[in-house]
Amino acid sequence: MSGVNGILLVDKPVGMTSADVIRHLKKSLRDHNKLARPDKVDKKEKIGHLGTLDPFASGLLPICIGTGTKIAQFLMAENKAYTGTIRLGLETDTLDATGTTTHTAPIPPTSAAVLHDLEQRFSGEILQTPPMYSAIKKNGVPLYKLARQGVVIKREARPVVIHAFDLTEGGPETLDFRVSCSKGTYIRTLAADLGTALGCGAHLLSLRRTAFGPFEIEETQPLSSVCEQLEQGEIPLLSLSQALSHYRSISLPAPAVNRIRNGQQEVLQELQPELQPASCPQEIIQLLAPDGSLVAVAEQHQQQWRLARVL
């Protein structure tokens, strides 16, 4: 994996965990570098994904490779978008189609007016209680492990933001949806809460992630295609600066590059004329070398700039 650095945008298939995707990519990267044995892989190289997708879900899964892992923190807090289907009249213990049925009820009429009211009710800042089947930990133990043991604990409701929510009738028992939301939103909980609001219960039948921060589903490639390209030496990577292109960038003069890479914060003071005015009180910017490569990421906090990550 040596020398492979950047962001891969993979279209995760249904039935595979996010960790499974990483395992497939690691194998393809080893084949790309003609490394037949896993113990020969350079342990300094890293690969990881952003924003776990459940096995039953598909869609956009950003993968950080090599130095790409160093910018993960600037991508994790981004908004996300999904499409999917909600099954009405049937609740499950996992709040999705993989669980066991816990309750059924008749489905009331879902007119256009009813759907509009639901869209409004579940838009903006709302409170969500995380599901038991989640990776949130209690005393170091993931909740899903407790749930599998039949243990249910009290969870505190958390604020999330639904930026846009569109509902359409999908069939006599289903609603199709599009949603844009903040980090930390559980779409399974959104489906279950909608069912509660209707009085019939509901669960998430299918889910597909269509956006993750600046990345769109149209930019992805199927996992099988990505693996094939990697094995053939064609690596469909976004560079670090491309992945952060939604942030403002400043080009550094050549003498400043090494100083920045040595962690010399005072260089930022010398760049003040170019750094101002900031577009927001906590702006994040890219610092680029003359060749356009990413040298560092800087953050403004309390009207002061500091190096947040040096590459």
VEXDREN-2710 file (C-alpha; in Angstrom, 1 decimal):
% VEXDREN-2710
k/r/px/py/pz
1/MET/0.0/0.0/0.0
2/SER/3.0/2.2/0.0
3/GLY/2.6/5.4/-1.9
4/VAL/-1.2/5.1/-2.2
5/ASN/-2.8/8.1/-0.5
6/GLY/-6.1/9.8/-0.9
7/ILE/-9.9/9.2/-0.8
8/LEU/-11.8/6.4/-2.6
9/LEU/-15.6/6.9/-3.1
10/VAL/-17.1/3.4/-3.1
11/ASP/-20.7/2.4/-3.7
12/LYS/-21.2/-0.2/-0.9
13/PRO/-23.5/-3.1/-1.9
14/VAL/-26.3/-4.5/0.2
15/GLY/-25.3/-7.4/2.4
16/MET/-21.8/-6.3/3.2
17/THR/-20.5/-4.6/6.3
18/SER/-18.4/-1.5/6.0
19/ALA/-15.5/-3.5/7.5
20/ASP/-16.0/-6.1/4.7
21/VAL/-15.4/-3.3/2.2
22/ILE/-12.1/-2.5/3.9
23/ARG/-11.0/-6.1/3.8
24/HIS/-11.8/-6.4/0.1
25/LEU/-9.9/-3.2/-0.6
26/LYS/-6.9/-4.2/1.4
27/LYS/-6.6/-7.4/-0.6
28/SER/-6.8/-5.5/-3.9
29/LEU/-4.1/-3.1/-2.7
30/ARG/-1.9/-6.0/-1.7
31/ASP/-2.4/-7.5/-5.2
32/HIS/-1.7/-4.1/-6.7
33/ASN/1.7/-4.0/-4.9
34/LYS/2.4/-7.6/-5.6
35/LEU/2.3/-8.5/-1.9
36/ALA/1.0/-12.0/-1.6
37/ARG/1.1/-12.2/2.2
38/PRO/-0.8/-9.9/4.6
39/ASP/2.2/-9.9/7.0
40/LYS/4.2/-8.2/4.3
41/VAL/2.0/-5.1/4.2
42/ASP/3.7/-1.9/5.4
43/LYS/2.2/-1.5/8.9
44/LYS/2.6/2.3/8.6
45/GLU/0.0/2.5/5.9
46/LYS/-3.6/2.9/7.0
47/ILE/-7.0/2.4/5.5
48/GLY/-10.4/3.2/7.0
49/HIS/-13.9/4.3/6.1
50/LEU/-16.0/7.3/7.1
51/GLY/-19.5/7.0/8.3
52/THR/-20.5/3.3/8.9
53/LEU/-23.3/1.9/6.7
54/ASP/-25.3/-1.0/8.1
55/PRO/-25.1/-4.3/6.1
56/PHE/-28.7/-3.9/4.8
57/ALA/-27.9/-0.4/3.4
58/SER/-26.1/0.6/0.2
59/GLY/-24.5/3.7/-1.2
60/LEU/-21.7/6.1/-0.7
61/LEU/-18.9/5.0/1.6
62/PRO/-15.8/7.3/1.6
63/ILE/-12.5/5.3/2.1
64/CYS/-9.4/7.0/3.4
65/ILE/-6.1/5.5/2.4
66/GLY/-2.6/6.3/3.6
67/THR/-2.3/10.0/4.4
68/GLY/-5.9/10.3/3.5
69/THR/-6.7/9.1/7.0
70/LYS/-5.1/12.3/8.3
71/ILE/-7.9/14.4/7.0
72/ALA/-10.8/12.2/8.2
73/GLN/-11.5/14.6/11.1
74/PHE/-12.4/17.4/8.6
75/LEU/-14.9/15.2/6.8
76/MET/-16.6/13.3/9.6
77/ALA/-18.8/16.2/10.8
78/GLU/-20.4/16.6/7.4
79/ASN/-24.1/16.4/6.6
80/LYS/-25.4/13.3/4.8
81/ALA/-28.3/12.4/2.5
82/TYR/-30.3/9.2/2.0
83/THR/-33.1/7.7/0.0
84/GLY/-35.1/4.7/1.1
85/THR/-38.4/3.0/2.0
86/ILE/-40.4/2.8/5.2
87/ARG/-42.7/-0.1/5.9
88/LEU/-45.8/1.0/7.8
89/GLY/-47.8/-1.1/10.2
90/LEU/-45.0/-3.3/11.4
91/GLU/-42.4/-2.7/14.1
92/THR/-39.2/-4.6/14.6
93/ASP/-36.7/-4.8/17.5
94/THR/-33.9/-3.4/15.4
95/LEU/-36.1/-0.7/13.8
96/ASP/-35.2/-2.1/10.3
97/ALA/-36.0/-5.1/8.1
98/THR/-33.3/-7.3/9.6
99/GLY/-35.1/-7.5/13.0
100/THR/-37.8/-9.6/14.5
101/THR/-41.4/-8.3/14.4
102/THR/-42.6/-6.9/17.7
103/HIS/-45.9/-5.3/16.8
104/THR/-48.3/-4.9/14.0
105/ALA/-51.2/-2.4/13.5
106/PRO/-53.6/-1.2/10.8
107/ILE/-52.3/1.5/8.6
108/PRO/-54.3/4.7/8.5
109/PRO/-54.8/6.7/5.2
110/THR/-51.7/8.6/4.1
111/SER/-53.1/11.4/2.0
112/ALA/-50.9/14.2/0.6
113/ALA/-51.9/16.4/3.5
114/VAL/-50.9/13.7/6.0
115/LEU/-47.5/13.3/4.3
116/HIS/-46.9/17.0/4.2
117/ASP/-47.7/17.3/7.9
118/LEU/-45.2/14.5/8.6
119/GLU/-42.5/16.2/6.5
120/GLN/-43.0/19.4/8.5
121/ARG/-43.1/17.6/11.9
122/PHE/-39.8/15.8/11.2
123/SER/-37.9/18.8/9.7
124/GLY/-35.6/21.2/11.4
125/GLU/-34.0/20.4/14.8
126/ILE/-35.7/17.4/16.4
127/LEU/-34.9/15.1/19.3
128/GLN/-34.0/11.4/18.6
129/THR/-33.4/8.6/21.1
130/PRO/-30.6/6.4/19.8
131/PRO/-31.7/2.8/19.1
132/MET/-30.5/-0.1/21.2
133/TYR/-29.1/-1.7/18.1
134/SER/-26.4/1.0/17.7
135/ALA/-22.6/1.3/18.3
136/ILE/-23.1/3.8/21.2
137/LYS/-21.3/2.4/24.2
138/LYS/-22.5/2.0/27.8
139/ASN/-19.7/1.4/30.3
140/GLY/-17.5/0.4/27.3
141/VAL/-20.0/-2.1/25.8
142/PRO/-21.7/-1.3/22.5
143/LEU/-25.5/-1.1/22.9
144/TYR/-26.1/-3.6/20.2
145/LYS/-24.3/-6.3/22.2
146/LEU/-26.5/-5.6/25.2
147/ALA/-29.6/-5.7/22.9
148/ARG/-28.6/-9.1/21.6
149/GLN/-28.6/-10.3/25.3
150/GLY/-32.1/-8.9/25.7
151/VAL/-30.9/-6.0/27.8
152/VAL/-32.5/-2.6/27.3
153/ILE/-31.1/0.5/29.0
154/LYS/-32.4/4.1/29.1
155/ARG/-30.9/6.3/26.4
156/GLU/-31.0/10.1/26.5
157/ALA/-32.6/11.9/23.5
158/ARG/-30.2/13.8/21.4
159/PRO/-30.8/16.8/19.1
160/VAL/-30.3/16.3/15.3
161/VAL/-31.1/18.4/12.3
162/ILE/-33.3/17.3/9.4
163/HIS/-32.5/19.8/6.6
164/ALA/-35.0/18.4/4.1
165/PHE/-37.5/15.5/4.3
166/ASP/-39.6/14.4/1.3
167/LEU/-42.2/11.6/1.5
168/THR/-44.1/9.9/-1.3
169/GLU/-46.4/6.8/-1.3
170/GLY/-44.5/3.8/-2.5
171/GLY/-47.3/1.2/-2.2
172/PRO/-50.2/0.3/0.1
173/GLU/-47.9/-0.4/3.0
174/THR/-44.8/1.7/2.2
175/LEU/-43.5/5.3/2.0
176/ASP/-40.5/6.3/-0.1
177/PHE/-38.4/9.1/1.3
178/ARG/-35.5/11.4/0.6
179/VAL/-33.7/13.0/3.6
180/SER/-30.8/15.4/4.2
181/CYS/-29.6/15.4/7.8
182/SER/-26.9/16.2/10.2
183/LYS/-24.2/13.9/11.5
184/GLY/-25.6/11.6/14.2
185/THR/-29.1/11.2/12.7
186/TYR/-30.5/7.6/12.9
187/ILE/-32.7/7.0/9.9
188/ARG/-34.0/3.8/11.5
189/THR/-35.2/6.0/14.4
190/LEU/-36.7/8.5/12.0
191/ALA/-38.7/5.7/10.4
192/ALA/-39.9/4.3/13.8
193/ASP/-40.8/7.8/15.1
194/LEU/-42.8/8.4/11.9
195/GLY/-44.7/5.2/12.5
196/THR/-45.4/6.2/16.1
197/ALA/-46.7/9.6/14.8
198/LEU/-49.1/7.8/12.4
199/GLY/-50.2/5.4/15.2
200/CYS/-49.4/2.2/13.3
201/GLY/-45.7/1.7/13.9
202/ALA/-43.1/1.4/11.2
203/HIS/-39.6/0.2/10.4
204/LEU/-36.9/1.0/7.8
205/LEU/-37.2/-1.3/4.9
206/SER/-34.3/-0.1/2.7
207/LEU/-31.7/2.6/2.8
208/ARG/-29.2/4.1/0.4
209/ARG/-26.8/6.9/1.2
210/THR/-26.6/9.4/-1.7
211/ALA/-24.3/12.1/-0.2
212/PHE/-21.6/12.5/2.4
213/GLY/-20.5/16.1/2.9
214/PRO/-19.2/17.3/-0.4
215/PHE/-19.3/13.8/-2.0
216/GLU/-22.2/12.6/-4.2
217/ILE/-23.3/9.1/-5.1
218/GLU/-22.7/10.0/-8.8
219/GLU/-18.9/10.1/-8.0
220/THR/-18.8/6.6/-6.6
221/GLN/-17.9/3.3/-8.3
222/PRO/-19.2/-0.2/-7.4
223/LEU/-16.8/-2.0/-5.0
224/SER/-16.2/-4.7/-7.6
225/SER/-15.1/-2.2/-10.1
226/VAL/-12.8/-0.3/-7.7
227/CYS/-11.1/-3.6/-6.6
228/GLU/-10.6/-4.6/-10.3
229/GLN/-9.0/-1.2/-11.1
230/LEU/-6.8/-1.4/-8.0
231/GLU/-5.5/-4.8/-9.0
232/GLN/-4.7/-3.4/-12.5
233/GLY/-2.8/-0.5/-11.1
234/GLU/-5.5/2.1/-11.9
235/ILE/-6.3/3.8/-8.6
236/PRO/-9.5/6.0/-8.8
237/LEU/-8.3/8.3/-5.9
238/LEU/-9.3/11.8/-5.0
239/SER/-6.3/13.7/-3.8
240/LEU/-6.4/15.2/-0.3
241/SER/-6.8/18.7/-1.7
242/GLN/-9.6/17.5/-4.0
243/ALA/-11.4/15.8/-1.0
244/LEU/-11.2/19.1/0.9
245/SER/-12.1/21.4/-2.1
246/HIS/-15.2/22.6/-0.2
247/TYR/-12.8/24.5/2.1
248/ARG/-11.0/27.7/1.0
249/SER/-7.4/27.2/0.0
250/ILE/-4.3/29.4/0.3
251/SER/-1.2/28.8/-1.8
252/LEU/2.0/28.9/0.2
253/PRO/5.2/30.4/-1.1
254/ALA/7.9/27.7/-1.5
255/PRO/10.0/28.8/1.5
256/ALA/7.0/28.5/3.8
257/VAL/6.2/24.9/2.9
258/ASN/9.0/23.3/4.9
259/ARG/8.4/25.7/7.8
260/ILE/4.8/24.7/8.0
261/ARG/5.8/21.0/7.8
262/ASN/8.1/21.6/10.7
263/GLY/5.1/22.8/12.7
264/GLN/6.1/26.5/12.8
265/GLN/2.8/28.2/13.7
266/GLU/4.3/31.7/13.3
267/VAL/4.1/31.3/9.5
268/LEU/0.3/31.7/9.8
269/GLN/0.9/35.2/11.3
270/GLU/3.0/36.1/8.3
271/LEU/0.1/35.0/6.0
272/GLN/-2.6/37.1/7.8
273/PRO/-3.2/39.4/4.8
274/GLU/-4.2/36.3/2.8
275/LEU/-6.0/34.6/5.6
276/GLN/-8.4/37.5/6.2
277/PRO/-11.2/38.1/6.1
278/ALA/-12.5/34.7/7.4
279/SER/-15.8/33.6/6.1
280/CYS/-16.9/32.4/9.5
281/PRO/-15.7/32.5/13.1
282/GLN/-14.4/28.9/13.0
283/GLU/-13.3/28.6/9.4
284/ILE/-11.1/25.7/8.1
285/ILE/-8.7/26.3/5.2
286/GLN/-6.3/24.3/3.1
287/LEU/-2.6/25.4/2.9
288/LEU/-1.3/24.2/-0.5
289/ALA/2.2/23.8/-1.9
290/PRO/3.1/25.5/-5.2
291/ASP/2.3/22.2/-7.0
292/GLY/-1.2/22.2/-5.5
293/SER/-0.6/19.4/-3.0
294/LEU/-2.0/19.7/0.5
295/VAL/0.6/20.8/3.1
296/ALA/-1.6/21.4/6.1
297/VAL/-5.0/22.3/7.3
298/ALA/-5.5/25.4/9.5
299/GLU/-8.4/26.4/11.7
300/GLN/-9.5/29.8/13.0
301/HIS/-10.5/29.8/16.7
302/GLN/-11.3/32.9/18.7
303/GLN/-9.9/35.1/15.9
304/GLN/-6.6/33.2/15.9
305/TRP/-5.3/30.8/13.3
306/ARG/-3.5/27.6/14.2
307/LEU/-2.3/24.5/12.4
308/ALA/-4.8/21.7/12.9
309/ARG/-3.1/19.0/10.8
310/VAL/0.2/19.0/9.0
311/LEU/0.8/16.4/6.2
END
